[in-house]
Amino acid sequence: MSIGWTVLGTLGQLMLAHVLFMLVAFSAGGLANGGQFRRVQMKILDLSLFALPGSCVLSAAIVLYLHWRGGSALSYGWYGLPLAATALYLTYLHLLIRQSRRGQ
């Protein structure tokens, strides 16, 4: 593992954390403002506000740890963790939007 790619990837993950925070803040805020949802659905949206950026920080920390421990280039695969979390969030958001449209 190259220190240059590790540092560059870590900085990219930290910038992605800000983007994902804004994505969740605006999408969940807009959805919650216009619809009636159960308490547990709102809690999941609230948790996503911290979980998605947290997944970026977690993946960056894992790659840094693996770099210090002499991990292989396959360790960079951990940078995909936020992408998987974002895909889950967008799927959940899509389901809530469909539910909201059926309720109107």
PAROVO-430470 format. One line per 2 residues: number of its first residue (from 1); for each residue x, y, z of N, C-alpha, C. Coordinates in nm, 4 decimals. Layout:
BEGIN
NUM = X:Y:Z:X:Y:Z:X:Y:Z; ...
//
This chain:
BEGIN
1 = 0.0843:-0.1175:0.0000:0.0000:0.0000:0.0000:0.0891:0.1241:0.0000; 0.0557:0.2165:-0.0844:0.1308:0.3407:-0.0961:0.0751:0.4441:0.0023
3 = 0.1650:0.5171:0.0683:0.1214:0.6191:0.1632:0.0472:0.7308:0.0894; 0.0875:0.7600:-0.0323:0.0215:0.8657:-0.1093:-0.1244:0.8326:-0.1377
5 = -0.1502:0.7088:-0.1834:-0.2880:0.6688:-0.2128:-0.3702:0.6557:-0.0853; -0.3070:0.6143:0.0212:-0.3799:0.6028:0.1483:-0.4220:0.7401:0.1989
7 = -0.3312:0.8363:0.1937:-0.3637:0.9717:0.2391:-0.4682:1.0345:0.1471; -0.4508:1.0180:0.0159:-0.5458:1.0734:-0.0795:-0.6849:1.0115:-0.0601
9 = -0.6900:0.8806:-0.0420:-0.8180:0.8135:-0.0197:-0.8836:0.8556:0.1100; -0.8032:0.8746:0.2137:-0.8565:0.9178:0.3426:-0.9133:1.0589:0.3335
11 = -0.8428:1.1480:0.2668:-0.8953:1.2838:0.2473:-1.0232:1.2814:0.1643; -1.0267:1.1958:0.0637:-1.1473:1.1811:-0.0168:-1.2652:1.1304:0.0661
13 = -1.2391:1.0377:0.1570:-1.3455:0.9862:0.2424:-1.3980:1.0947:0.3362; -1.3092:1.1778:0.3870:-1.3528:1.2848:0.4768:-1.4338:1.3907:0.4020
15 = -1.3990:1.4170:0.2763:-1.4798:1.5088:0.1964:-1.6147:1.4464:0.1615; -1.6139:1.3155:0.1346:-1.7384:1.2449:0.1056:-1.8308:1.2465:0.2269
17 = -1.7734:1.2440:0.3466:-1.8546:1.2484:0.4687:-1.9379:1.3763:0.4729; -1.8797:1.4880:0.4346:-1.9541:1.6146:0.4322:-2.0652:1.6115:0.3277
19 = -2.0353:1.5554:0.2130:-2.1355:1.5471:0.1063:-2.2520:1.4576:0.1501; -2.2208:1.3446:0.2118:-2.3266:1.2537:0.2558:-2.4098:1.3146:0.3683
21 = -2.3459:1.3920:0.4556:-2.4220:1.4612:0.5605:-2.5241:1.5553:0.4977; -2.4805:1.6312:0.3983:-2.5718:1.7248:0.3320:-2.6798:1.6498:0.2539
23 = -2.6443:1.5384:0.1917:-2.7423:1.4581:0.1191:-2.8537:1.4133:0.2122; -2.8160:1.3599:0.3265:-2.9167:1.3110:0.4214:-2.9936:1.4279:0.4826
25 = -2.9245:1.5357:0.5158:-2.9922:1.6492:0.5784:-3.1018:1.7049:0.4889; -3.0719:1.7235:0.3621:-3.1713:1.7820:0.2722:-3.2773:1.6815:0.2288
27 = -3.2366:1.5577:0.1987:-3.3359:1.4607:0.1523:-3.4286:1.4181:0.2651; -3.3748:1.3890:0.3807:-3.4592:1.3478:0.4934:-3.5418:1.4649:0.5440
29 = -3.4833:1.5834:0.5479:-3.5586:1.7005:0.5918:-3.6742:1.7335:0.5000; -3.6487:1.7262:0.3709:-3.7557:1.7534:0.2752:-3.8654:1.6489:0.2801
31 = -3.8266:1.5248:0.2960:-3.9251:1.4175:0.3021:-4.0064:1.4250:0.4307; -3.9399:1.4491:0.5421:-4.0088:1.4545:0.6708:-4.1006:1.5762:0.6801
33 = -4.0653:1.6829:0.6122:-4.1455:1.8042:0.6153:-4.2777:1.7875:0.5409; -4.2779:1.7008:0.4406:-4.3962:1.6901:0.3571:-4.4806:1.5667:0.3785
35 = -4.4476:1.4813:0.4750:-4.5237:1.3575:0.4886:-4.5442:1.3166:0.6327; -4.6343:1.2220:0.6492:-4.6619:1.1647:0.7806:-4.5984:1.0265:0.7863
37 = -4.5021:1.0088:0.8728:-4.4310:0.8829:0.8840:-4.4332:0.8353:1.0286; -4.4153:0.7059:1.0442:-4.4106:0.6496:1.1794:-4.2835:0.6937:1.2500
39 = -4.2881:0.6822:1.3804:-4.1752:0.7261:1.4632:-4.0470:0.6499:1.4293; -4.0584:0.5197:1.4066:-3.9391:0.4401:1.3768:-3.8792:0.4794:1.2417
41 = -3.9625:0.5155:1.1469:-3.9111:0.5609:1.0176:-3.8340:0.6921:1.0325; -3.8833:0.7794:1.1157:-3.8136:0.9059:1.1400:-3.6824:0.8828:1.2154
43 = -3.6822:0.7868:1.3064:-3.5592:0.7554:1.3806:-3.4510:0.7022:1.2869; -3.4926:0.6219:1.1881:-3.3955:0.5700:1.0908:-3.3385:0.6848:1.0075
45 = -3.4230:0.7784:0.9673:-3.3733:0.8946:0.8932:-3.2784:0.9779:0.9790; -3.3138:0.9956:1.1062:-3.2268:1.0706:1.1967:-3.0931:1.0005:1.2166
47 = -3.0971:0.8694:1.2318:-2.9743:0.7926:1.2500:-2.8872:0.7985:1.1247; -2.9499:0.8015:1.0099:-2.8745:0.8078:0.8836:-2.7937:0.9360:0.8730
49 = -2.8397:1.0403:0.9383:-2.7674:1.1677:0.9357:-2.6266:1.1527:0.9917; -2.6095:1.0613:1.0867:-2.4779:1.0392:1.1466:-2.4117:0.9112:1.0965
51 = -2.4915:0.8129:1.0551:-2.4361:0.6838:1.0143:-2.3629:0.6918:0.8801; -2.4173:0.7647:0.7848:-2.3510:0.7727:0.6548:-2.2162:0.8442:0.6626
53 = -2.2081:0.9628:0.7240:-2.0749:1.0229:0.7394:-1.9847:0.9385:0.8292; -2.0441:0.8730:0.9279:-1.9652:0.7859:1.0157:-1.9042:0.6688:0.9414
55 = -1.9753:0.6191:0.8397:-1.9196:0.5087:0.7619:-1.7965:0.5539:0.6832; -1.7943:0.6805:0.6427:-1.6753:0.7345:0.5749:-1.5568:0.7404:0.6702
57 = -1.5805:0.7903:0.7886:-1.4737:0.8003:0.8880:-1.4259:0.6609:0.9279; -1.5196:0.5686:0.9454:-1.4840:0.4319:0.9816:-1.4010:0.3664:0.8722
59 = -1.4407:0.3805:0.7477:-1.3643:0.3180:0.6394:-1.2249:0.3788:0.6277; -1.2143:0.5090:0.6460:-1.0825:0.5730:0.6422:-0.9951:0.5226:0.7567
61 = -1.0538:0.5076:0.8750:-0.9776:0.4581:0.9893:-0.9330:0.3135:0.9682; -1.0184:0.2313:0.9095:-0.9821:0.0926:0.8824:-0.8669:0.0852:0.7834
63 = -0.8731:0.1644:0.6767:-0.7654:0.1625:0.5771:-0.6352:0.2142:0.6375; -0.6424:0.3177:0.7190:-0.5205:0.3666:0.7854:-0.4617:0.2603:0.8779
65 = -0.5469:0.1941:0.9532:-0.5000:0.0876:1.0420:-0.4343:-0.0246:0.9620; -0.5005:-0.0665:0.8541:-0.4444:-0.1738:0.7724:-0.3139:-0.1305:0.7050
67 = -0.3046:-0.0014:0.6704:-0.1802:0.0490:0.6125:-0.0663:0.0382:0.7131; -0.0928:0.0781:0.8374:0.0105:0.0711:0.9416:0.0493:-0.0724:0.9739
69 = -0.0434:-0.1656:0.9547:-0.0178:-0.3064:0.9811:0.0358:-0.3807:0.8594; 0.0616:-0.3092:0.7505:0.1198:-0.3719:0.6330:0.0195:-0.4439:0.5448
71 = -0.1006:-0.3941:0.5373:-0.2042:-0.4562:0.4555:-0.1735:-0.4469:0.3071; -0.2408:-0.5300:0.2302:-0.2204:-0.5305:0.0859:-0.3084:-0.4250:0.0186
73 = -0.2976:-0.4171:-0.1119:-0.3775:-0.3208:-0.1880:-0.5263:-0.3526:-0.1803; -0.5618:-0.4747:-0.1440:-0.7023:-0.5106:-0.1280:-0.7677:-0.4346:-0.0119
75 = -0.6875:-0.3788:0.0753:-0.7400:-0.3009:0.1873:-0.8148:-0.1769:0.1404; -0.7814:-0.1281:0.0211:-0.8514:-0.0118:-0.0329:-0.9984:-0.0415:-0.0591
77 = -1.0345:-0.1665:-0.0632:-1.1744:-0.2047:-0.0813:-1.2647:-0.1529:0.0296; -1.2072:-0.1251:0.1450:-1.2856:-0.0696:0.2562:-1.3388:0.0693:0.2234
79 = -1.2786:0.1359:0.1272:-1.3300:0.2664:0.0862:-1.4674:0.2546:0.0217; -1.5090:0.1348:-0.0129:-1.6413:0.1125:-0.0699:-1.7519:0.1029:0.0330
81 = -1.7182:0.0952:0.1610:-1.8185:0.0849:0.2671:-1.9206:0.1990:0.2630; -1.8797:0.3248:0.2502:-1.9799:0.4320:0.2430:-2.0683:0.4236:0.1186
83 = -2.0156:0.3693:0.0116:-2.0967:0.3552:-0.1095:-2.2087:0.2545:-0.0874; -2.1765:0.1454:-0.0182:-2.2798:0.0462:0.0130:-2.3827:0.1050:0.1096
85 = -2.3364:0.1804:0.2098:-2.4286:0.2427:0.3050:-2.5172:0.3454:0.2356; -2.4610:0.4194:0.1416:-2.5394:0.5180:0.0673:-2.6436:0.4498:-0.0205
87 = -2.6069:0.3379:-0.0816:-2.7030:0.2632:-0.1632:-2.8198:0.2142:-0.0774; -2.7905:0.1675:0.0436:-2.8980:0.1258:0.1348:-2.9868:0.2431:0.1734
89 = -2.9261:0.3572:0.2012:-3.0033:0.4748:0.2382:-3.0928:0.5200:0.1236; -3.0384:0.5245:0.0028:-3.1173:0.5692:-0.1110:-3.2320:0.4725:-0.1420
91 = -3.2092:0.3435:-0.1208:-3.3165:0.2458:-0.1371:-3.4261:0.2700:-0.0346; -3.3867:0.2925:0.0902:-3.4841:0.3203:0.1966:-3.5599:0.4501:0.1669
93 = -3.4889:0.5506:0.1218:-3.5515:0.6782:0.0880:-3.6516:0.6606:-0.0258; -3.6149:0.5814:-0.1240:-3.7053:0.5546:-0.2363:-3.8329:0.4858:-0.1876
95 = -3.8191:0.3910:-0.0965:-3.9368:0.3234:-0.0411:-4.0255:0.4199:0.0365; -3.9655:0.5104:0.1115:-4.0443:0.6090:0.1860:-4.1156:0.7061:0.0916
97 = -4.0506:0.7423:-0.0168:-4.1144:0.8310:-0.1144:-4.2338:0.7620:-0.1780; -4.2175:0.6361:-0.2140:-4.3298:0.5617:-0.2721:-4.4448:0.5494:-0.1730
99 = -4.4116:0.5245:-0.0446:-4.5140:0.5155:0.0587:-4.5853:0.6497:0.0757; -4.5103:0.7573:0.0700:-4.5681:0.8911:0.0851:-4.6629:0.9229:-0.0304
101 = -4.6261:0.8835:-0.1504:-4.7107:0.9113:-0.2675:-4.8381:0.8275:-0.2649; -4.8296:0.7065:-0.2141:-4.9496:0.6240:-0.2050:-5.0463:0.6761:-0.0999
103 = -4.9919:0.7408:0.0030:-5.0763:0.7916:0.1107:-5.1512:0.9174:0.0746; -5.1119:0.9852:-0.0320:-5.1765:1.1129:-0.0672:-5.2960:1.0915:-0.1560
//
